[in-house]
Amino acid sequence: MKKTIDYIRANRERFVEELFGVLRIPSISAESRHKDDMVRCAQWLAESLLKAGADMAEVMPTEGNPVVYAQKIVDPAKPTVLVYGHYDVMPVDPVDLWHTAPFEPVIKEGRIWGRGANDDKGQSFMHVKAFEAMTATGELPCNVKFMIEGEEEIGSEHLGTWCSEHKEMLAADVILVSDTSLLAWDTPSITCGLRGLCYMEVEVTGPDKDLHSGLYGGAVANPANVLARLIASLVDENGHITIPHFYDRVRELTPAERKDFNKAPFSLERYKDALSIGEVEGEAGYTTMERTGVRPSLDVNGIWGGYTGEGTKTVIPSKACAKISMRLVPDQSFEEIARLFTAHFEAIAPPSVKVNVKTLHGGEPYVSPTDLPAYRAAAQAIEDTFGKTPLPFYSGGSIPIISTFEKVLGLKSILMGFGLDRDAIHSPNESYGLENFYRGIETIAWFYKYFAQLR
């Protein structure tokens, strides 16, 4: 491994320069105007994988954005790792809150600033460079396949079908993913659980056109007012979601399990300071760690209706809308929760308005056992590079496609991510630490070594 580590350290600056190339491509999957950018980004990655030493790399079409597939087969008898990542990124609005141009990456204060610096271009590119280093030095001990998609941020709608169609091509022993975070830089961790996701959109319609709020105010239902009341009723004063049967499948942790879960180091004061909030809020009777890791939640992600431009316009809006996401825990099903949400929202709407509820996307929760050879390989790799044994960690985030991989491909995923809370993924001023990027590359290389040995 000495040659590989020396290669990585000798080429650090070049790796960052090359990362900047893909960060400059505005591959925003949620915005149709960036359709050509999605293809351009996929082609860029395929070329990078070929340069890194892949036997083949191809941009493969789906009904949506293309998937980048590449592979290096060193010996069919050796174990195979399938690397998953995504090249699409979140929208950048509100742009005026960015301190730097979102798609003009820069280095400041030891960090890479730009959309996708962490999620997930920076983390996916670590895998490309670890692969390059091991291939260039002749130290790659196993077969490696890459599957990098362009729809993760909008629910990976077409990837499940693509996987079913290419199941034989994707045959592997494990899936390796870097799209998660560490508990802290001095507390390394491996994510062994993800919450599921159910993403809905609701529309409340009153009159057939906007009305003068003076002439009609107090006599006609205001859809914005009604929507606000309906949303407020979805969570009670104890942080409990009020949708009937929502918690039917939620498994309560035993007192011993809760005690073990809360052993991970966590400072509530540091947490509040980092977010500039005076106090936390959530489901009564649970810690912040439990609320974000093993309890479900419901949040409004966006809300609109009526006049929001400069100045004033006194209207009762004809429509008001909101996007609402629910994070789910094992054994909740996003399809069942979508049905429950729809039935409840329609039932509580007053007759003065009409409601339309749509399911946008979702995915199941995921749990990865800690007794897998791949988990042990990841733990040993992190211990080598961080000097500490990593803690198993249940993340509040969701990667909807991970549970699909297990159903379609029959493979477990190891979630070995290197982000930190301060990286501001999905927000203005996303960034990623240079040291995270460098150490992530080295840790991935060590993973290959240990996984090949354990298998």
VEXROKE-34009 format. One line per field, with one value per residue (C-alpha): residue number from 1; residue in three letters; x, y, z. Coordinates in pm, whole numbers, plus 50000, padded with zeros to 5 digits. Example, Ala and Ser with C-alpha at 12.3 -4.5 7.8 and 13.67 -1.06 7.14 Angstrom:
2
num	(1 | 2)
residuo	(ALA | SER)
east	(51230 | 51367)
north	(49550 | 49894)
up	(50780 | 50714)
# end
This chain:
455
num	(1 | 2 | 3 | 4 | 5 | 6 | 7 | 8 | 9 | 10 | 11 | 12 | 13 | 14 | 15 | 16 | 17 | 18 | 19 | 20 | 21 | 22 | 23 | 24 | 25 | 26 | 27 | 28 | 29 | 30 | 31 | 32 | 33 | 34 | 35 | 36 | 37 | 38 | 39 | 40 | 41 | 42 | 43 | 44 | 45 | 46 | 47 | 48 | 49 | 50 | 51 | 52 | 53 | 54 | 55 | 56 | 57 | 58 | 59 | 60 | 61 | 62 | 63 | 64 | 65 | 66 | 67 | 68 | 69 | 70 | 71 | 72 | 73 | 74 | 75 | 76 | 77 | 78 | 79 | 80 | 81 | 82 | 83 | 84 | 85 | 86 | 87 | 88 | 89 | 90 | 91 | 92 | 93 | 94 | 95 | 96 | 97 | 98 | 99 | 100 | 101 | 102 | 103 | 104 | 105 | 106 | 107 | 108 | 109 | 110 | 111 | 112 | 113 | 114 | 115 | 116 | 117 | 118 | 119 | 120 | 121 | 122 | 123 | 124 | 125 | 126 | 127 | 128 | 129 | 130 | 131 | 132 | 133 | 134 | 135 | 136 | 137 | 138 | 139 | 140 | 141 | 142 | 143 | 144 | 145 | 146 | 147 | 148 | 149 | 150 | 151 | 152 | 153 | 154 | 155 | 156 | 157 | 158 | 159 | 160 | 161 | 162 | 163 | 164 | 165 | 166 | 167 | 168 | 169 | 170 | 171 | 172 | 173 | 174 | 175 | 176 | 177 | 178 | 179 | 180 | 181 | 182 | 183 | 184 | 185 | 186 | 187 | 188 | 189 | 190 | 191 | 192 | 193 | 194 | 195 | 196 | 197 | 198 | 199 | 200 | 201 | 202 | 203 | 204 | 205 | 206 | 207 | 208 | 209 | 210 | 211 | 212 | 213 | 214 | 215 | 216 | 217 | 218 | 219 | 220 | 221 | 222 | 223 | 224 | 225 | 226 | 227 | 228 | 229 | 230 | 231 | 232 | 233 | 234 | 235 | 236 | 237 | 238 | 239 | 240 | 241 | 242 | 243 | 244 | 245 | 246 | 247 | 248 | 249 | 250 | 251 | 252 | 253 | 254 | 255 | 256 | 257 | 258 | 259 | 260 | 261 | 262 | 263 | 264 | 265 | 266 | 267 | 268 | 269 | 270 | 271 | 272 | 273 | 274 | 275 | 276 | 277 | 278 | 279 | 280 | 281 | 282 | 283 | 284 | 285 | 286 | 287 | 288 | 289 | 290 | 291 | 292 | 293 | 294 | 295 | 296 | 297 | 298 | 299 | 300 | 301 | 302 | 303 | 304 | 305 | 306 | 307 | 308 | 309 | 310 | 311 | 312 | 313 | 314 | 315 | 316 | 317 | 318 | 319 | 320 | 321 | 322 | 323 | 324 | 325 | 326 | 327 | 328 | 329 | 330 | 331 | 332 | 333 | 334 | 335 | 336 | 337 | 338 | 339 | 340 | 341 | 342 | 343 | 344 | 345 | 346 | 347 | 348 | 349 | 350 | 351 | 352 | 353 | 354 | 355 | 356 | 357 | 358 | 359 | 360 | 361 | 362 | 363 | 364 | 365 | 366 | 367 | 368 | 369 | 370 | 371 | 372 | 373 | 374 | 375 | 376 | 377 | 378 | 379 | 380 | 381 | 382 | 383 | 384 | 385 | 386 | 387 | 388 | 389 | 390 | 391 | 392 | 393 | 394 | 395 | 396 | 397 | 398 | 399 | 400 | 401 | 402 | 403 | 404 | 405 | 406 | 407 | 408 | 409 | 410 | 411 | 412 | 413 | 414 | 415 | 416 | 417 | 418 | 419 | 420 | 421 | 422 | 423 | 424 | 425 | 426 | 427 | 428 | 429 | 430 | 431 | 432 | 433 | 434 | 435 | 436 | 437 | 438 | 439 | 440 | 441 | 442 | 443 | 444 | 445 | 446 | 447 | 448 | 449 | 450 | 451 | 452 | 453 | 454 | 455)
residuo	(MET | LYS | LYS | THR | ILE | ASP | TYR | ILE | ARG | ALA | ASN | ARG | GLU | ARG | PHE | VAL | GLU | GLU | LEU | PHE | GLY | VAL | LEU | ARG | ILE | PRO | SER | ILE | SER | ALA | GLU | SER | ARG | HIS | LYS | ASP | ASP | MET | VAL | ARG | CYS | ALA | GLN | TRP | LEU | ALA | GLU | SER | LEU | LEU | LYS | ALA | GLY | ALA | ASP | MET | ALA | GLU | VAL | MET | PRO | THR | GLU | GLY | ASN | PRO | VAL | VAL | TYR | ALA | GLN | LYS | ILE | VAL | ASP | PRO | ALA | LYS | PRO | THR | VAL | LEU | VAL | TYR | GLY | HIS | TYR | ASP | VAL | MET | PRO | VAL | ASP | PRO | VAL | ASP | LEU | TRP | HIS | THR | ALA | PRO | PHE | GLU | PRO | VAL | ILE | LYS | GLU | GLY | ARG | ILE | TRP | GLY | ARG | GLY | ALA | ASN | ASP | ASP | LYS | GLY | GLN | SER | PHE | MET | HIS | VAL | LYS | ALA | PHE | GLU | ALA | MET | THR | ALA | THR | GLY | GLU | LEU | PRO | CYS | ASN | VAL | LYS | PHE | MET | ILE | GLU | GLY | GLU | GLU | GLU | ILE | GLY | SER | GLU | HIS | LEU | GLY | THR | TRP | CYS | SER | GLU | HIS | LYS | GLU | MET | LEU | ALA | ALA | ASP | VAL | ILE | LEU | VAL | SER | ASP | THR | SER | LEU | LEU | ALA | TRP | ASP | THR | PRO | SER | ILE | THR | CYS | GLY | LEU | ARG | GLY | LEU | CYS | TYR | MET | GLU | VAL | GLU | VAL | THR | GLY | PRO | ASP | LYS | ASP | LEU | HIS | SER | GLY | LEU | TYR | GLY | GLY | ALA | VAL | ALA | ASN | PRO | ALA | ASN | VAL | LEU | ALA | ARG | LEU | ILE | ALA | SER | LEU | VAL | ASP | GLU | ASN | GLY | HIS | ILE | THR | ILE | PRO | HIS | PHE | TYR | ASP | ARG | VAL | ARG | GLU | LEU | THR | PRO | ALA | GLU | ARG | LYS | ASP | PHE | ASN | LYS | ALA | PRO | PHE | SER | LEU | GLU | ARG | TYR | LYS | ASP | ALA | LEU | SER | ILE | GLY | GLU | VAL | GLU | GLY | GLU | ALA | GLY | TYR | THR | THR | MET | GLU | ARG | THR | GLY | VAL | ARG | PRO | SER | LEU | ASP | VAL | ASN | GLY | ILE | TRP | GLY | GLY | TYR | THR | GLY | GLU | GLY | THR | LYS | THR | VAL | ILE | PRO | SER | LYS | ALA | CYS | ALA | LYS | ILE | SER | MET | ARG | LEU | VAL | PRO | ASP | GLN | SER | PHE | GLU | GLU | ILE | ALA | ARG | LEU | PHE | THR | ALA | HIS | PHE | GLU | ALA | ILE | ALA | PRO | PRO | SER | VAL | LYS | VAL | ASN | VAL | LYS | THR | LEU | HIS | GLY | GLY | GLU | PRO | TYR | VAL | SER | PRO | THR | ASP | LEU | PRO | ALA | TYR | ARG | ALA | ALA | ALA | GLN | ALA | ILE | GLU | ASP | THR | PHE | GLY | LYS | THR | PRO | LEU | PRO | PHE | TYR | SER | GLY | GLY | SER | ILE | PRO | ILE | ILE | SER | THR | PHE | GLU | LYS | VAL | LEU | GLY | LEU | LYS | SER | ILE | LEU | MET | GLY | PHE | GLY | LEU | ASP | ARG | ASP | ALA | ILE | HIS | SER | PRO | ASN | GLU | SER | TYR | GLY | LEU | GLU | ASN | PHE | TYR | ARG | GLY | ILE | GLU | THR | ILE | ALA | TRP | PHE | TYR | LYS | TYR | PHE | ALA | GLN | LEU | ARG)
east	(50000 | 50295 | 50305 | 49934 | 49951 | 50262 | 50084 | 49780 | 49988 | 50204 | 49898 | 49674 | 49674 | 49601 | 49310 | 49154 | 49207 | 49032 | 48748 | 48695 | 48623 | 48313 | 48206 | 48183 | 47909 | 47564 | 47411 | 47088 | 46851 | 46547 | 46559 | 46476 | 46682 | 46994 | 46915 | 47215 | 47437 | 47338 | 47461 | 47777 | 47853 | 47801 | 48036 | 48297 | 48287 | 48309 | 48619 | 48769 | 48713 | 48881 | 49181 | 49184 | 49232 | 48888 | 48870 | 48555 | 48332 | 47999 | 47723 | 47409 | 47063 | 46759 | 46411 | 46555 | 46918 | 47196 | 47396 | 47774 | 47893 | 48257 | 48452 | 48798 | 48815 | 49156 | 49059 | 48708 | 48793 | 48854 | 48581 | 48400 | 48306 | 48030 | 48076 | 47761 | 47746 | 47552 | 47656 | 47337 | 47323 | 47061 | 46934 | 47135 | 46854 | 46862 | 47167 | 47208 | 47304 | 47612 | 47947 | 48101 | 47956 | 47798 | 47957 | 48292 | 48467 | 48732 | 48955 | 48932 | 49016 | 49123 | 48789 | 48648 | 48349 | 48083 | 47766 | 47843 | 48175 | 48054 | 47716 | 47804 | 48058 | 48340 | 48272 | 48215 | 48535 | 48733 | 48647 | 48768 | 49102 | 49148 | 49081 | 49330 | 49599 | 49564 | 49546 | 49847 | 50059 | 49941 | 49799 | 49428 | 49339 | 48982 | 48746 | 48576 | 48260 | 48116 | 47749 | 47713 | 47363 | 47205 | 46873 | 46946 | 46836 | 46496 | 46433 | 46631 | 46308 | 46460 | 46760 | 46570 | 46446 | 46794 | 46941 | 46681 | 46769 | 47144 | 47146 | 47407 | 47640 | 47613 | 47696 | 47920 | 47987 | 47898 | 47807 | 48033 | 47882 | 48026 | 47724 | 47701 | 47882 | 48099 | 47968 | 48261 | 48617 | 48746 | 48465 | 48473 | 48168 | 48009 | 47646 | 47460 | 47106 | 46917 | 46569 | 46326 | 46155 | 45802 | 45781 | 45439 | 45297 | 44963 | 44751 | 44458 | 44220 | 43944 | 43789 | 43858 | 44070 | 44251 | 44005 | 44022 | 44091 | 43883 | 43572 | 43585 | 43798 | 43608 | 43346 | 43548 | 43795 | 44155 | 44350 | 44671 | 44505 | 44345 | 44673 | 44850 | 44588 | 44601 | 44979 | 44988 | 44751 | 44981 | 45212 | 45081 | 45233 | 45439 | 45600 | 45383 | 45258 | 44879 | 44813 | 44609 | 44809 | 45131 | 45318 | 45165 | 45486 | 45737 | 45934 | 46008 | 46362 | 46407 | 46560 | 46889 | 46886 | 46816 | 47103 | 47343 | 47216 | 47285 | 47641 | 47772 | 47935 | 47696 | 47699 | 47359 | 47514 | 47759 | 47473 | 47264 | 47558 | 47645 | 47289 | 47245 | 46929 | 46818 | 46666 | 46594 | 46241 | 46095 | 45904 | 45867 | 46045 | 46331 | 46684 | 46803 | 47006 | 46698 | 46479 | 46713 | 46816 | 46544 | 46222 | 46012 | 45954 | 45740 | 45859 | 45740 | 46009 | 45846 | 45521 | 45378 | 45064 | 44936 | 45155 | 45518 | 45674 | 45793 | 45544 | 45183 | 44895 | 44585 | 44447 | 44295 | 44494 | 44306 | 44559 | 44820 | 45067 | 45331 | 45590 | 45603 | 45852 | 45833 | 46139 | 46061 | 46216 | 46220 | 45958 | 45760 | 45673 | 45676 | 45391 | 45174 | 45263 | 45180 | 44834 | 44780 | 44891 | 44668 | 44361 | 44416 | 44482 | 44171 | 43965 | 44063 | 44014 | 43703 | 43432 | 43516 | 43826 | 43938 | 44263 | 44491 | 44763 | 45048 | 45324 | 45646 | 45893 | 46012 | 46214 | 46233 | 46453 | 46775 | 46980 | 47325 | 47446 | 47773 | 47888 | 47947 | 48303 | 48266 | 48171 | 48476 | 48693 | 48552 | 48605 | 48966 | 49033 | 48894 | 49089 | 49408 | 49348 | 49176 | 49348 | 49015 | 48764 | 48455 | 48118 | 47810 | 47571 | 47207 | 47171 | 46861 | 46915 | 46780 | 46927 | 46609 | 46781 | 46988 | 46696 | 46612 | 46962 | 46905 | 46570 | 46679 | 47048 | 47048 | 47343 | 47411 | 47560 | 47838 | 47787 | 48136 | 48102 | 48339 | 48121 | 48063 | 47766 | 47943 | 47949 | 47601 | 47485 | 47156 | 47215 | 47392 | 47770 | 47818 | 48179 | 48401 | 48724 | 49041 | 49155 | 48824 | 48878 | 49238 | 49177 | 48869 | 49075 | 49328 | 49057 | 48884 | 49212 | 49261 | 48905 | 48984 | 49287 | 49105 | 48791 | 48994 | 49167 | 48845 | 48666)
north	(50000 | 50234 | 50299 | 50381 | 50621 | 50789 | 50829 | 50987 | 51233 | 51325 | 51401 | 51577 | 51915 | 51764 | 51569 | 51891 | 52069 | 51785 | 51789 | 52156 | 52050 | 51854 | 52108 | 52373 | 52179 | 52291 | 51942 | 52033 | 51744 | 51926 | 52193 | 52085 | 52367 | 52179 | 51862 | 51912 | 51978 | 51640 | 51463 | 51675 | 51589 | 51217 | 51227 | 51412 | 51141 | 50857 | 51014 | 51059 | 50693 | 50582 | 50802 | 50657 | 50306 | 50158 | 49882 | 50046 | 50338 | 50420 | 50678 | 50463 | 50609 | 50577 | 50724 | 51019 | 51123 | 50884 | 50652 | 50636 | 50275 | 50168 | 49865 | 49720 | 49341 | 49242 | 48878 | 48726 | 48503 | 48803 | 48991 | 49278 | 49616 | 49818 | 50190 | 50401 | 50780 | 51059 | 51352 | 51555 | 51840 | 52045 | 52381 | 52680 | 52920 | 53159 | 53263 | 53595 | 53407 | 53251 | 53409 | 53263 | 53167 | 52820 | 52674 | 52852 | 52646 | 52809 | 52708 | 52919 | 52838 | 52487 | 52407 | 52362 | 52592 | 52526 | 52330 | 51959 | 52002 | 51740 | 51612 | 51412 | 51511 | 51559 | 51232 | 51036 | 51176 | 51041 | 50695 | 50778 | 50898 | 50607 | 50373 | 50563 | 50545 | 50170 | 50100 | 50318 | 50146 | 49795 | 49752 | 49716 | 49390 | 49341 | 49414 | 49753 | 49865 | 50217 | 50320 | 50698 | 50831 | 51168 | 51156 | 51098 | 51446 | 51390 | 51039 | 50810 | 50746 | 50549 | 50380 | 50084 | 49985 | 50036 | 49809 | 49540 | 49557 | 49529 | 49299 | 49061 | 49346 | 49486 | 49157 | 49228 | 49132 | 49466 | 49825 | 50099 | 50447 | 50779 | 51008 | 51041 | 51215 | 51154 | 51222 | 51461 | 51492 | 51355 | 51098 | 50890 | 50682 | 50451 | 50506 | 50179 | 50314 | 50566 | 50702 | 50652 | 50938 | 51022 | 51347 | 51501 | 51812 | 51959 | 52217 | 52400 | 52581 | 52823 | 53072 | 53028 | 53346 | 53580 | 53805 | 54156 | 54099 | 54399 | 54309 | 53937 | 53911 | 53745 | 53597 | 53357 | 53095 | 53205 | 52899 | 53029 | 53059 | 52717 | 52557 | 52709 | 52563 | 52221 | 52205 | 52325 | 52044 | 51772 | 51794 | 51852 | 52052 | 51748 | 51709 | 51405 | 51353 | 51341 | 51135 | 50830 | 50503 | 50689 | 50522 | 50175 | 50021 | 50228 | 50001 | 50151 | 50099 | 49917 | 50116 | 49930 | 50011 | 50377 | 50388 | 50237 | 50469 | 50778 | 50674 | 50857 | 51187 | 51476 | 51830 | 51997 | 52340 | 52299 | 52174 | 52483 | 52718 | 52567 | 52631 | 52969 | 52854 | 52923 | 52582 | 52251 | 52129 | 51791 | 51489 | 51499 | 51233 | 51177 | 51314 | 51511 | 51211 | 50989 | 51244 | 51260 | 50896 | 50655 | 50861 | 50974 | 51341 | 51571 | 51899 | 52164 | 52205 | 52488 | 52687 | 52941 | 53119 | 53468 | 53773 | 53758 | 54029 | 54374 | 54607 | 54511 | 54350 | 54292 | 53963 | 53642 | 53390 | 53135 | 52866 | 52789 | 52500 | 52329 | 52056 | 51830 | 51554 | 51283 | 51092 | 50732 | 50464 | 50084 | 49926 | 50209 | 50193 | 50516 | 50395 | 50323 | 50656 | 50835 | 50676 | 50763 | 51123 | 51165 | 51023 | 51237 | 51561 | 51517 | 51430 | 51738 | 51989 | 52205 | 52204 | 52566 | 52451 | 52171 | 51987 | 51793 | 51572 | 51428 | 51185 | 51313 | 51044 | 50834 | 50540 | 50286 | 50306 | 50104 | 49919 | 49770 | 49502 | 49568 | 49206 | 49208 | 49155 | 49482 | 49668 | 49527 | 49630 | 49983 | 50001 | 49888 | 50133 | 50424 | 50318 | 50324 | 50675 | 50841 | 50655 | 50565 | 50284 | 50428 | 50425 | 50278 | 50565 | 50598 | 50898 | 51112 | 51150 | 50938 | 50778 | 50623 | 50398 | 50209 | 49993 | 49930 | 49796 | 49530 | 49429 | 49434 | 49338 | 49143 | 49346 | 49523 | 49872 | 50010 | 50381 | 50517 | 50892 | 51173 | 51484 | 51701 | 51904 | 52227 | 52135 | 52291 | 52038 | 52138 | 52494 | 52805 | 52800 | 52425 | 52329 | 52030 | 52017 | 51949 | 51715 | 51526 | 51486 | 51369 | 51136 | 50995 | 50889 | 50711 | 50542 | 50407 | 50258 | 50086 | 49955 | 49772 | 49612 | 49491 | 49383 | 49167 | 49005 | 48942 | 48797)
up	(50000 | 50035 | 49662 | 49657 | 49951 | 49809 | 49474 | 49640 | 49839 | 49540 | 49325 | 49579 | 49407 | 49067 | 49213 | 49342 | 49010 | 48831 | 49083 | 48998 | 48639 | 48737 | 49001 | 48727 | 48547 | 48675 | 48682 | 48864 | 48809 | 48949 | 48676 | 48322 | 48171 | 48285 | 48087 | 47857 | 48158 | 48300 | 47987 | 47978 | 48339 | 48278 | 47979 | 48185 | 48452 | 48199 | 48048 | 48395 | 48479 | 48158 | 48237 | 48590 | 48450 | 48388 | 48126 | 47995 | 48081 | 47925 | 47953 | 47956 | 47892 | 48118 | 48084 | 48275 | 48320 | 48214 | 48438 | 48417 | 48430 | 48438 | 48547 | 48603 | 48627 | 48762 | 48814 | 48789 | 49086 | 49313 | 49502 | 49333 | 49481 | 49314 | 49383 | 49384 | 49370 | 49203 | 48988 | 49013 | 49262 | 49442 | 49307 | 49429 | 49522 | 49698 | 49497 | 49680 | 49999 | 49841 | 49928 | 49612 | 49273 | 49318 | 49007 | 49025 | 49295 | 49509 | 49799 | 50113 | 50473 | 50380 | 50219 | 49870 | 49819 | 49555 | 49485 | 49489 | 49670 | 49916 | 49792 | 49603 | 49341 | 49590 | 49768 | 49444 | 49295 | 49594 | 49465 | 49115 | 49254 | 49498 | 49207 | 48990 | 49256 | 49307 | 48935 | 48854 | 49119 | 49042 | 49394 | 49317 | 49498 | 49373 | 49086 | 49090 | 48915 | 48914 | 48893 | 48914 | 48851 | 48780 | 48965 | 49334 | 49434 | 49269 | 49399 | 49162 | 48975 | 48688 | 48851 | 48994 | 48648 | 48503 | 48772 | 48695 | 48327 | 48396 | 48697 | 48553 | 48461 | 48816 | 48991 | 49290 | 49651 | 49809 | 49721 | 49856 | 49899 | 50010 | 50038 | 50416 | 50700 | 51003 | 51350 | 51389 | 51262 | 51592 | 51611 | 51292 | 51215 | 50961 | 50874 | 50926 | 50905 | 50691 | 50729 | 50443 | 50261 | 50150 | 49953 | 49886 | 49722 | 49825 | 49645 | 49805 | 49570 | 49669 | 49424 | 49051 | 49046 | 49284 | 49463 | 49609 | 49979 | 50079 | 49884 | 49965 | 50280 | 50565 | 50332 | 50113 | 50230 | 50173 | 50045 | 50202 | 50543 | 50507 | 50398 | 50697 | 50934 | 50770 | 50785 | 51145 | 51242 | 51105 | 51409 | 51761 | 52048 | 52153 | 51812 | 51742 | 51385 | 51389 | 51076 | 51185 | 51184 | 51099 | 51387 | 51352 | 51213 | 51411 | 51643 | 51982 | 52104 | 52431 | 52721 | 52664 | 52292 | 52364 | 52610 | 52356 | 52081 | 52292 | 52380 | 52073 | 52175 | 52126 | 52261 | 52253 | 52311 | 52022 | 51805 | 51880 | 51836 | 51498 | 51376 | 51549 | 51726 | 52080 | 52145 | 51975 | 51909 | 51827 | 51948 | 52325 | 52525 | 52280 | 52252 | 51953 | 51838 | 51856 | 51682 | 51382 | 51373 | 51480 | 51493 | 51196 | 51118 | 50902 | 50754 | 50510 | 50244 | 50057 | 50065 | 49823 | 49709 | 49641 | 49585 | 49699 | 49483 | 49577 | 49738 | 49809 | 49628 | 49837 | 49710 | 49834 | 49629 | 49423 | 49516 | 49779 | 49765 | 49973 | 49945 | 50249 | 50326 | 50588 | 50706 | 50788 | 51004 | 50982 | 50921 | 50765 | 50395 | 50199 | 49976 | 50279 | 50439 | 50113 | 50117 | 50483 | 50429 | 50123 | 50297 | 50607 | 50422 | 50209 | 50517 | 50719 | 50436 | 50483 | 50212 | 50126 | 49933 | 49705 | 49768 | 49536 | 49686 | 49480 | 49575 | 49419 | 49526 | 49816 | 49938 | 50216 | 50527 | 50523 | 50783 | 50719 | 50962 | 51141 | 51119 | 50742 | 50613 | 50422 | 50741 | 50918 | 50622 | 50637 | 51013 | 50982 | 50699 | 50902 | 51209 | 51000 | 50864 | 51162 | 51444 | 51607 | 51576 | 51401 | 51571 | 51400 | 51334 | 51228 | 51000 | 50972 | 50599 | 50317 | 50006 | 49867 | 49613 | 49874 | 49986 | 49620 | 49559 | 49822 | 49671 | 49305 | 49321 | 49646 | 49774 | 50102 | 50096 | 50314 | 50377 | 50434 | 50401 | 50502 | 50520 | 50826 | 50951 | 50860 | 50490 | 50436 | 50179 | 50008 | 50133 | 50007 | 50059 | 50039 | 50109 | 50172 | 50370 | 50174 | 50449 | 50427 | 50053 | 50091 | 50382 | 50215 | 49913 | 50133 | 50341 | 50030 | 49911 | 50246 | 50227 | 49903 | 50061 | 50371 | 50187 | 49948 | 50245 | 50440 | 50142)
# end
